[in-house]
């Protein structure tokens, strides 16, 4: 399973939904709370060119936010992405 990285904040319903979907899939991920340390949000924005959370990476692929993750699930493409080695 590829490395999964998810940028989150403390109070973000979309972050919670994204983590629940990944948990349901049995995926292990690294969570970076951008509120936990100064500069993390700026790091995320530089890396993703987006300001909102969650921002999700599966391997080197930038999925985007929860809506993008859920769209992959609806299109039956998420499992293949999660199982890519």
ROGU-944237 format. One record per atom (N, C-alpha, C, O): residue number from 1; residue in one letter; atom name; z, x, y. Coordinates in steps of 0.2 Angstrom, whole numbers, plus 5000, padded with zeros to 4 digits. Layout:
<atoms>
+-----+------+------+------+------+------+
|  nr | rest | atom |   zz |   xx |   yy |
+-----+------+------+------+------+------+
| NUM |    A |   CA |    Z |    X |    Y |
...
+-----+------+------+------+------+------+
</atoms>
This chain:
<atoms>
+-----+------+------+------+------+------+
|  nr | rest | atom |   zz |   xx |   yy |
+-----+------+------+------+------+------+
|   1 |    X |    N | 5000 | 5004 | 4994 |
|   1 |    X |   CA | 5000 | 5000 | 5000 |
|   1 |    X |    C | 5000 | 5004 | 5006 |
|   1 |    X |    O | 5004 | 5009 | 5007 |
|   2 |    X |    N | 4996 | 5003 | 5011 |
|   2 |    X |   CA | 4996 | 5007 | 5017 |
|   2 |    X |    C | 5002 | 5006 | 5021 |
|   2 |    X |    O | 5006 | 5001 | 5021 |
|   3 |    X |    N | 5003 | 5011 | 5026 |
|   3 |    X |   CA | 5009 | 5011 | 5030 |
|   3 |    X |    C | 5007 | 5005 | 5035 |
|   3 |    X |    O | 5002 | 5004 | 5038 |
|   4 |    X |    N | 5013 | 5001 | 5036 |
|   4 |    X |   CA | 5012 | 4995 | 5041 |
|   4 |    X |    C | 5017 | 4997 | 5047 |
|   4 |    X |    O | 5023 | 4998 | 5046 |
|   5 |    X |    N | 5015 | 4996 | 5053 |
|   5 |    X |   CA | 5019 | 4997 | 5059 |
|   5 |    X |    C | 5018 | 4991 | 5063 |
|   5 |    X |    O | 5013 | 4988 | 5064 |
|   6 |    X |    N | 5024 | 4988 | 5065 |
|   6 |    X |   CA | 5024 | 4982 | 5069 |
|   6 |    X |    C | 5029 | 4983 | 5075 |
|   6 |    X |    O | 5035 | 4985 | 5074 |
|   7 |    X |    N | 5026 | 4983 | 5081 |
|   7 |    X |   CA | 5030 | 4983 | 5087 |
|   7 |    X |    C | 5033 | 4976 | 5089 |
|   7 |    X |    O | 5029 | 4971 | 5089 |
|   8 |    X |    N | 5039 | 4976 | 5090 |
|   8 |    X |   CA | 5042 | 4969 | 5092 |
|   8 |    X |    C | 5047 | 4970 | 5098 |
|   8 |    X |    O | 5048 | 4975 | 5101 |
|   9 |    X |    N | 5050 | 4964 | 5099 |
|   9 |    X |   CA | 5056 | 4964 | 5104 |
|   9 |    X |    C | 5061 | 4959 | 5101 |
|   9 |    X |    O | 5060 | 4956 | 5095 |
|  10 |    X |    N | 5067 | 4959 | 5104 |
|  10 |    X |   CA | 5072 | 4955 | 5101 |
|  10 |    X |    C | 5071 | 4948 | 5100 |
|  10 |    X |    O | 5073 | 4945 | 5095 |
|  11 |    X |    N | 5069 | 4945 | 5106 |
|  11 |    X |   CA | 5068 | 4938 | 5106 |
|  11 |    X |    C | 5060 | 4936 | 5106 |
|  11 |    X |    O | 5058 | 4935 | 5111 |
|  12 |    X |    N | 5057 | 4936 | 5100 |
|  12 |    X |   CA | 5050 | 4935 | 5100 |
|  12 |    X |    C | 5048 | 4931 | 5094 |
|  12 |    X |    O | 5048 | 4933 | 5088 |
|  13 |    X |    N | 5047 | 4924 | 5095 |
|  13 |    X |   CA | 5045 | 4920 | 5089 |
|  13 |    X |    C | 5039 | 4922 | 5085 |
|  13 |    X |    O | 5039 | 4922 | 5079 |
|  14 |    X |    N | 5034 | 4925 | 5088 |
|  14 |    X |   CA | 5028 | 4928 | 5085 |
|  14 |    X |    C | 5030 | 4934 | 5081 |
|  14 |    X |    O | 5027 | 4935 | 5075 |
|  15 |    X |    N | 5034 | 4938 | 5083 |
|  15 |    X |   CA | 5037 | 4944 | 5079 |
|  15 |    X |    C | 5040 | 4942 | 5073 |
|  15 |    X |    O | 5039 | 4944 | 5067 |
|  16 |    X |    N | 5044 | 4937 | 5073 |
|  16 |    X |   CA | 5048 | 4934 | 5068 |
|  16 |    X |    C | 5043 | 4931 | 5063 |
|  16 |    X |    O | 5044 | 4932 | 5057 |
|  17 |    X |    N | 5038 | 4927 | 5065 |
|  17 |    X |   CA | 5033 | 4924 | 5060 |
|  17 |    X |    C | 5029 | 4930 | 5057 |
|  17 |    X |    O | 5028 | 4929 | 5051 |
|  18 |    X |    N | 5027 | 4935 | 5061 |
|  18 |    X |   CA | 5023 | 4940 | 5058 |
|  18 |    X |    C | 5027 | 4944 | 5052 |
|  18 |    X |    O | 5025 | 4945 | 5047 |
|  19 |    X |    N | 5034 | 4945 | 5054 |
|  19 |    X |   CA | 5038 | 4949 | 5049 |
|  19 |    X |    C | 5039 | 4944 | 5043 |
|  19 |    X |    O | 5039 | 4947 | 5037 |
|  20 |    X |    N | 5040 | 4938 | 5044 |
|  20 |    X |   CA | 5041 | 4933 | 5038 |
|  20 |    X |    C | 5034 | 4933 | 5033 |
|  20 |    X |    O | 5035 | 4933 | 5027 |
|  21 |    X |    N | 5028 | 4933 | 5037 |
|  21 |    X |   CA | 5022 | 4933 | 5033 |
|  21 |    X |    C | 5022 | 4940 | 5029 |
|  21 |    X |    O | 5020 | 4940 | 5023 |
|  22 |    X |    N | 5023 | 4945 | 5032 |
|  22 |    X |   CA | 5023 | 4952 | 5028 |
|  22 |    X |    C | 5028 | 4952 | 5023 |
|  22 |    X |    O | 5027 | 4955 | 5017 |
|  23 |    X |    N | 5034 | 4949 | 5024 |
|  23 |    X |   CA | 5039 | 4949 | 5019 |
|  23 |    X |    C | 5037 | 4945 | 5013 |
|  23 |    X |    O | 5038 | 4947 | 5007 |
|  24 |    X |    N | 5034 | 4939 | 5015 |
|  24 |    X |   CA | 5031 | 4935 | 5009 |
|  24 |    X |    C | 5026 | 4938 | 5005 |
|  24 |    X |    O | 5026 | 4937 | 4999 |
|  25 |    X |    N | 5023 | 4943 | 5008 |
|  25 |    X |   CA | 5017 | 4947 | 5004 |
|  25 |    X |    C | 5021 | 4953 | 5001 |
|  25 |    X |    O | 5017 | 4956 | 4997 |
|  26 |    X |    N | 5027 | 4954 | 5002 |
|  26 |    X |   CA | 5030 | 4959 | 4998 |
|  26 |    X |    C | 5029 | 4966 | 5002 |
|  26 |    X |    O | 5029 | 4971 | 4999 |
|  27 |    X |    N | 5026 | 4966 | 5008 |
|  27 |    X |   CA | 5024 | 4972 | 5012 |
|  27 |    X |    C | 5030 | 4975 | 5015 |
|  27 |    X |    O | 5035 | 4972 | 5018 |
|  28 |    X |    N | 5030 | 4982 | 5014 |
|  28 |    X |   CA | 5036 | 4985 | 5018 |
|  28 |    X |    C | 5033 | 4988 | 5024 |
|  28 |    X |    O | 5027 | 4991 | 5024 |
|  29 |    X |    N | 5036 | 4987 | 5030 |
|  29 |    X |   CA | 5034 | 4989 | 5036 |
|  29 |    X |    C | 5039 | 4993 | 5040 |
|  29 |    X |    O | 5045 | 4992 | 5039 |
|  30 |    X |    N | 5037 | 4997 | 5045 |
|  30 |    X |   CA | 5041 | 5000 | 5050 |
|  30 |    X |    C | 5041 | 4996 | 5056 |
|  30 |    X |    O | 5036 | 4995 | 5059 |
|  31 |    X |    N | 5047 | 4994 | 5059 |
|  31 |    X |   CA | 5047 | 4990 | 5065 |
|  31 |    X |    C | 5050 | 4994 | 5070 |
|  31 |    X |    O | 5055 | 4998 | 5070 |
|  32 |    X |    N | 5046 | 4994 | 5076 |
|  32 |    X |   CA | 5048 | 4997 | 5082 |
|  32 |    X |    C | 5050 | 4992 | 5087 |
|  32 |    X |    O | 5045 | 4989 | 5090 |
|  33 |    X |    N | 5056 | 4992 | 5089 |
|  33 |    X |   CA | 5058 | 4987 | 5094 |
|  33 |    X |    C | 5057 | 4990 | 5101 |
|  33 |    X |    O | 5060 | 4995 | 5102 |
|  34 |    X |    N | 5052 | 4988 | 5105 |
|  34 |    X |   CA | 5050 | 4991 | 5111 |
|  34 |    X |    C | 5056 | 4991 | 5116 |
|  34 |    X |    O | 5056 | 4994 | 5122 |
|  35 |    X |    N | 5061 | 4987 | 5115 |
|  35 |    X |   CA | 5067 | 4986 | 5120 |
|  35 |    X |    C | 5072 | 4991 | 5118 |
|  35 |    X |    O | 5077 | 4991 | 5122 |
|  36 |    X |    N | 5072 | 4994 | 5112 |
|  36 |    X |   CA | 5077 | 4998 | 5110 |
|  36 |    X |    C | 5078 | 5005 | 5114 |
|  36 |    X |    O | 5083 | 5008 | 5114 |
|  37 |    X |    N | 5072 | 5007 | 5117 |
|  37 |    X |   CA | 5073 | 5014 | 5120 |
|  37 |    X |    C | 5067 | 5014 | 5126 |
|  37 |    X |    O | 5062 | 5011 | 5125 |
|  38 |    X |    N | 5069 | 5016 | 5132 |
|  38 |    X |   CA | 5064 | 5017 | 5137 |
|  38 |    X |    C | 5058 | 5020 | 5135 |
|  38 |    X |    O | 5058 | 5026 | 5132 |
|  39 |    X |    N | 5052 | 5018 | 5137 |
|  39 |    X |   CA | 5046 | 5021 | 5136 |
|  39 |    X |    C | 5042 | 5019 | 5130 |
|  39 |    X |    O | 5036 | 5020 | 5129 |
|  40 |    X |    N | 5046 | 5015 | 5125 |
|  40 |    X |   CA | 5042 | 5013 | 5119 |
|  40 |    X |    C | 5037 | 5007 | 5121 |
|  40 |    X |    O | 5032 | 5007 | 5117 |
|  41 |    X |    N | 5038 | 5003 | 5125 |
|  41 |    X |   CA | 5033 | 4998 | 5127 |
|  41 |    X |    C | 5027 | 5001 | 5130 |
|  41 |    X |    O | 5021 | 5000 | 5128 |
|  42 |    X |    N | 5028 | 5006 | 5134 |
|  42 |    X |   CA | 5023 | 5010 | 5137 |
|  42 |    X |    C | 5019 | 5014 | 5132 |
|  42 |    X |    O | 5013 | 5014 | 5132 |
|  43 |    X |    N | 5022 | 5016 | 5127 |
|  43 |    X |   CA | 5019 | 5020 | 5121 |
|  43 |    X |    C | 5015 | 5015 | 5117 |
|  43 |    X |    O | 5009 | 5016 | 5116 |
|  44 |    X |    N | 5017 | 5009 | 5116 |
|  44 |    X |   CA | 5014 | 5004 | 5113 |
|  44 |    X |    C | 5007 | 5001 | 5117 |
|  44 |    X |    O | 5002 | 5001 | 5114 |
|  45 |    X |    N | 5008 | 5001 | 5123 |
|  45 |    X |   CA | 5003 | 4998 | 5127 |
|  45 |    X |    C | 4997 | 5004 | 5128 |
|  45 |    X |    O | 4991 | 5002 | 5128 |
|  46 |    X |    N | 4999 | 5010 | 5128 |
|  46 |    X |   CA | 4994 | 5015 | 5128 |
|  46 |    X |    C | 4990 | 5015 | 5121 |
|  46 |    X |    O | 4984 | 5016 | 5121 |
|  47 |    X |    N | 4994 | 5014 | 5116 |
|  47 |    X |   CA | 4991 | 5015 | 5109 |
|  47 |    X |    C | 4986 | 5009 | 5108 |
|  47 |    X |    O | 4981 | 5009 | 5105 |
|  48 |    X |    N | 4989 | 5003 | 5110 |
|  48 |    X |   CA | 4985 | 4996 | 5108 |
|  48 |    X |    C | 4981 | 4993 | 5114 |
|  48 |    X |    O | 4977 | 4989 | 5112 |
|  49 |    X |    N | 4982 | 4996 | 5120 |
|  49 |    X |   CA | 4979 | 4993 | 5126 |
|  49 |    X |    C | 4981 | 4985 | 5126 |
|  49 |    X |    O | 4977 | 4981 | 5129 |
|  50 |    X |    N | 4986 | 4984 | 5124 |
|  50 |    X |   CA | 4989 | 4977 | 5125 |
|  50 |    X |    C | 4996 | 4977 | 5127 |
|  50 |    X |    O | 5000 | 4982 | 5126 |
|  51 |    X |    N | 4998 | 4972 | 5130 |
|  51 |    X |   CA | 5005 | 4971 | 5133 |
|  51 |    X |    C | 5010 | 4967 | 5129 |
|  51 |    X |    O | 5016 | 4968 | 5129 |
|  52 |    X |    N | 5007 | 4963 | 5125 |
|  52 |    X |   CA | 5011 | 4958 | 5121 |
|  52 |    X |    C | 5013 | 4960 | 5114 |
|  52 |    X |    O | 5010 | 4965 | 5111 |
|  53 |    X |    N | 5019 | 4958 | 5112 |
|  53 |    X |   CA | 5021 | 4959 | 5105 |
|  53 |    X |    C | 5021 | 4952 | 5101 |
|  53 |    X |    O | 5021 | 4947 | 5104 |
|  54 |    X |    N | 5020 | 4953 | 5094 |
|  54 |    X |   CA | 5020 | 4959 | 5090 |
|  54 |    X |    C | 5013 | 4962 | 5091 |
|  54 |    X |    O | 5008 | 4959 | 5093 |
|  55 |    X |    N | 5013 | 4969 | 5090 |
|  55 |    X |   CA | 5007 | 4973 | 5089 |
|  55 |    X |    C | 5007 | 4976 | 5082 |
|  55 |    X |    O | 5012 | 4979 | 5080 |
|  56 |    X |    N | 5002 | 4974 | 5078 |
|  56 |    X |   CA | 5003 | 4976 | 5071 |
|  56 |    X |    C | 4997 | 4981 | 5069 |
|  56 |    X |    O | 4991 | 4980 | 5070 |
|  57 |    X |    N | 4999 | 4986 | 5065 |
|  57 |    X |   CA | 4994 | 4991 | 5062 |
|  57 |    X |    C | 4995 | 4991 | 5055 |
|  57 |    X |    O | 5001 | 4991 | 5052 |
|  58 |    X |    N | 4990 | 4990 | 5051 |
|  58 |    X |   CA | 4990 | 4991 | 5044 |
|  58 |    X |    C | 4986 | 4997 | 5042 |
|  58 |    X |    O | 4980 | 4997 | 5043 |
|  59 |    X |    N | 4989 | 5003 | 5041 |
|  59 |    X |   CA | 4986 | 5009 | 5040 |
|  59 |    X |    C | 4983 | 5011 | 5047 |
|  59 |    X |    O | 4987 | 5011 | 5052 |
|  60 |    X |    N | 4977 | 5013 | 5048 |
|  60 |    X |   CA | 4974 | 5015 | 5055 |
|  60 |    X |    C | 4971 | 5009 | 5058 |
|  60 |    X |    O | 4969 | 5009 | 5064 |
|  61 |    X |    N | 4971 | 5003 | 5054 |
|  61 |    X |   CA | 4968 | 4997 | 5057 |
|  61 |    X |    C | 4973 | 4993 | 5062 |
|  61 |    X |    O | 4978 | 4991 | 5060 |
|  62 |    X |    N | 4971 | 4992 | 5068 |
|  62 |    X |   CA | 4975 | 4988 | 5073 |
|  62 |    X |    C | 4973 | 4981 | 5072 |
|  62 |    X |    O | 4968 | 4978 | 5074 |
|  63 |    X |    N | 4978 | 4977 | 5068 |
|  63 |    X |   CA | 4977 | 4970 | 5067 |
|  63 |    X |    C | 4977 | 4966 | 5074 |
|  63 |    X |    O | 4973 | 4962 | 5075 |
|  64 |    X |    N | 4982 | 4968 | 5078 |
|  64 |    X |   CA | 4983 | 4964 | 5084 |
|  64 |    X |    C | 4990 | 4961 | 5083 |
|  64 |    X |    O | 4994 | 4964 | 5081 |
|  65 |    X |    N | 4990 | 4954 | 5086 |
|  65 |    X |   CA | 4996 | 4951 | 5085 |
|  65 |    X |    C | 4997 | 4946 | 5079 |
|  65 |    X |    O | 4993 | 4946 | 5075 |
|  66 |    X |    N | 5001 | 4941 | 5080 |
|  66 |    X |   CA | 5003 | 4937 | 5074 |
|  66 |    X |    C | 4997 | 4932 | 5073 |
|  66 |    X |    O | 4995 | 4931 | 5067 |
|  67 |    X |    N | 4993 | 4930 | 5078 |
|  67 |    X |   CA | 4988 | 4925 | 5077 |
|  67 |    X |    C | 4982 | 4929 | 5073 |
|  67 |    X |    O | 4979 | 4926 | 5069 |
|  68 |    X |    N | 4981 | 4935 | 5075 |
|  68 |    X |   CA | 4976 | 4939 | 5071 |
|  68 |    X |    C | 4978 | 4940 | 5064 |
|  68 |    X |    O | 4974 | 4940 | 5059 |
|  69 |    X |    N | 4985 | 4942 | 5063 |
|  69 |    X |   CA | 4987 | 4943 | 5056 |
|  69 |    X |    C | 4986 | 4936 | 5052 |
|  69 |    X |    O | 4984 | 4936 | 5046 |
|  70 |    X |    N | 4988 | 4931 | 5055 |
|  70 |    X |   CA | 4988 | 4924 | 5052 |
|  70 |    X |    C | 4980 | 4922 | 5050 |
|  70 |    X |    O | 4979 | 4920 | 5045 |
|  71 |    X |    N | 4976 | 4924 | 5055 |
|  71 |    X |   CA | 4969 | 4923 | 5054 |
|  71 |    X |    C | 4966 | 4927 | 5048 |
|  71 |    X |    O | 4962 | 4924 | 5044 |
|  72 |    X |    N | 4969 | 4933 | 5047 |
|  72 |    X |   CA | 4967 | 4937 | 5041 |
|  72 |    X |    C | 4969 | 4933 | 5035 |
|  72 |    X |    O | 4966 | 4933 | 5029 |
|  73 |    X |    N | 4975 | 4931 | 5035 |
|  73 |    X |   CA | 4978 | 4927 | 5029 |
|  73 |    X |    C | 4974 | 4921 | 5028 |
|  73 |    X |    O | 4972 | 4919 | 5022 |
|  74 |    X |    N | 4972 | 4917 | 5033 |
|  74 |    X |   CA | 4968 | 4911 | 5032 |
|  74 |    X |    C | 4961 | 4912 | 5029 |
|  74 |    X |    O | 4958 | 4908 | 5025 |
|  75 |    X |    N | 4958 | 4918 | 5031 |
|  75 |    X |   CA | 4952 | 4920 | 5029 |
|  75 |    X |    C | 4952 | 4924 | 5022 |
|  75 |    X |    O | 4947 | 4926 | 5019 |
|  76 |    X |    N | 4958 | 4924 | 5019 |
|  76 |    X |   CA | 4959 | 4927 | 5012 |
|  76 |    X |    C | 4957 | 4935 | 5013 |
|  76 |    X |    O | 4955 | 4938 | 5008 |
|  77 |    X |    N | 4958 | 4938 | 5018 |
|  77 |    X |   CA | 4957 | 4945 | 5019 |
|  77 |    X |    C | 4963 | 4950 | 5020 |
|  77 |    X |    O | 4963 | 4956 | 5019 |
|  78 |    X |    N | 4969 | 4946 | 5020 |
|  78 |    X |   CA | 4975 | 4950 | 5021 |
|  78 |    X |    C | 4977 | 4954 | 5015 |
|  78 |    X |    O | 4979 | 4960 | 5015 |
|  79 |    X |    N | 4977 | 4951 | 5009 |
|  79 |    X |   CA | 4979 | 4954 | 5003 |
|  79 |    X |    C | 4975 | 4960 | 5002 |
|  79 |    X |    O | 4978 | 4965 | 5000 |
|  80 |    X |    N | 4968 | 4960 | 5003 |
|  80 |    X |   CA | 4964 | 4966 | 5002 |
|  80 |    X |    C | 4966 | 4972 | 5007 |
|  80 |    X |    O | 4966 | 4977 | 5005 |
|  81 |    X |    N | 4968 | 4970 | 5013 |
|  81 |    X |   CA | 4969 | 4975 | 5018 |
|  81 |    X |    C | 4976 | 4978 | 5016 |
|  81 |    X |    O | 4977 | 4984 | 5017 |
|  82 |    X |    N | 4981 | 4974 | 5014 |
|  82 |    X |   CA | 4987 | 4976 | 5012 |
|  82 |    X |    C | 4987 | 4981 | 5005 |
|  82 |    X |    O | 4991 | 4985 | 5004 |
|  83 |    X |    N | 4982 | 4979 | 5001 |
|  83 |    X |   CA | 4982 | 4983 | 4995 |
|  83 |    X |    C | 4978 | 4989 | 4995 |
|  83 |    X |    O | 4977 | 4993 | 4991 |
|  84 |    X |    N | 4974 | 4990 | 5001 |
|  84 |    X |   CA | 4970 | 4996 | 5002 |
|  84 |    X |    C | 4974 | 5002 | 5002 |
|  84 |    X |    O | 4980 | 5003 | 5005 |
|  85 |    X |    N | 4972 | 5007 | 4998 |
|  85 |    X |   CA | 4976 | 5014 | 4998 |
|  85 |    X |    C | 4972 | 5019 | 5002 |
|  85 |    X |    O | 4975 | 5025 | 5002 |
+-----+------+------+------+------+------+
</atoms>
